[in-house]
Amino acid sequence: MNFTENDIRRITFETISELGPGATPDVVKEAVRKKVETSSIAPFEASKKDAVSGRVILTSFGLNKPGIVAAITTALGKANCDIQDLSQKIMGDFFTMIMIIDITSSQKDLKEIQEEMYKTAEPLNIKIYLQHEDVFRYMHRI
């Protein structure tokens, strides 16, 4: 799924107009992400599976404990996701990890994988966020 910078810019400006000038950057970012993932207007006319396939960015953080990486990678493996890059850091008692994941081969779409990650994160008492690479890339350009 390829978005041009102009597509993302147009959606962002529309969202800001809808939310009003008092909207925080985080609120705008989340609203734009949701619009991109659910939009049925050009250039997002691909099927839902196409609209949520490709590469995604996973970020996770929380208090460190044994088994975090194992739990996340096991859940991704069961969903037939390909981990293309991984960066992990322990800072004192805090765990952080960023992954680039290809979900093209998965039978699950992005929303289903996000739900799996929520189920994985809950018992570990950590946060896991998953967003499409295009949304991540373009939101950080604005």
C-alpha positions in Angstrom: 0.0 0.0 0.0 1.7 3.2 -1.2 0.6 6.6 0.0 2.0 9.7 -1.4 3.1 12.5 0.9 0.3 14.6 -0.6 -2.3 11.9 0.3 -1.3 11.9 3.9 -1.0 15.7 4.0 -4.6 16.0 2.5 -6.0 13.5 5.1 -4.1 15.3 7.9 -5.4 18.7 7.0 -9.0 17.3 6.6 -8.7 15.7 10.1 -7.3 18.9 11.7 -10.3 20.8 10.2 -12.7 18.3 11.6 -11.1 18.2 15.0 -10.6 21.9 15.3 -7.5 24.0 16.0 -7.3 22.8 19.7 -6.6 19.2 18.8 -3.3 17.9 20.2 -0.7 16.3 17.9 -1.4 12.9 19.4 -5.1 13.2 18.8 -4.5 14.2 15.2 -2.0 11.4 14.7 -4.5 8.8 16.0 -7.4 10.1 14.0 -5.3 10.2 10.8 -4.1 6.6 11.5 -7.7 5.4 11.8 -8.8 7.2 8.7 -5.9 5.7 6.6 -6.6 2.2 7.9 -10.4 2.4 7.3 -10.6 4.7 4.3 -12.4 3.6 1.2 -11.5 6.6 -0.9 -8.8 6.9 -3.5 -6.0 5.8 -3.3 -7.2 3.3 -0.7 -9.4 1.3 -3.0 -7.5 -1.9 -2.4 -9.2 -4.7 -0.5 -9.2 -4.7 3.2 -6.5 -7.4 3.3 -4.3 -5.3 0.9 -4.9 -2.2 3.0 -3.5 -3.9 6.1 -0.8 -6.1 4.7 2.9 -5.3 4.2 5.2 -4.1 6.9 4.2 -2.9 10.3 6.1 -1.3 13.2 5.8 -2.8 16.6 6.9 -0.8 19.7 6.8 -2.2 23.2 7.8 -1.1 26.6 7.3 -1.7 30.3 9.0 -3.0 33.3 11.5 -5.7 32.4 10.9 -9.4 33.3 11.9 -12.7 31.8 9.9 -14.0 28.8 8.8 -10.7 27.2 10.6 -11.2 23.9 9.7 -14.9 23.8 6.0 -14.1 24.3 5.9 -11.5 21.6 7.9 -13.5 19.1 5.8 -16.6 19.8 2.6 -14.8 19.1 4.0 -13.3 15.9 5.3 -16.7 14.8 1.8 -18.3 15.3 0.4 -15.5 13.2 3.0 -16.3 10.5 4.6 -12.9 10.7 8.2 -12.3 9.5 10.3 -10.3 11.9 12.6 -8.3 9.6 14.4 -6.2 12.2 14.5 -6.0 16.0 16.1 -3.5 18.4 15.8 -4.1 22.1 17.2 -2.1 25.0 17.1 -2.6 28.8 17.4 0.7 30.6 17.5 0.1 34.3 14.3 -1.7 35.1 12.7 -0.7 31.8 12.3 -2.8 28.7 11.9 -1.3 25.2 11.7 -3.0 21.9 11.0 -1.9 18.3 10.4 -4.4 15.5 9.8 -4.2 11.8 7.5 -7.0 10.8 6.2 -8.2 7.5 2.6 -9.5 7.8 2.1 -10.3 4.1 2.2 -14.0 4.7 -0.2 -13.9 7.7 -3.8 -15.0 7.4 -4.6 -12.3 9.9 -5.0 -8.7 9.1 -3.4 -5.8 11.0 -6.4 -5.4 13.3 -6.4 -9.1 14.3 -2.6 -9.0 14.9 -3.1 -5.9 17.0 -5.6 -7.8 19.1 -3.2 -10.7 19.5 -0.5 -8.3 20.7 -2.9 -6.8 23.2 -3.6 -10.3 24.6 0.1 -10.9 24.8 0.9 -7.6 26.5 -1.8 -7.8 29.2 -0.4 -10.6 31.4 3.1 -9.2 31.0 1.9 -5.8 32.1 3.6 -4.1 29.2 2.4 -1.9 26.3 2.6 -3.0 22.7 1.7 -0.7 19.8 1.4 -1.9 16.1 0.9 0.5 13.2 1.4 0.2 9.5 4.8 1.3 8.2 3.3 3.8 5.8 1.3 5.5 8.6 4.3 5.5 10.9 6.6 6.9 8.1 4.3 9.7 6.9 3.1 10.7 10.4 6.7 11.3 11.4 7.2 13.5 8.3 4.5 16.0 9.2 
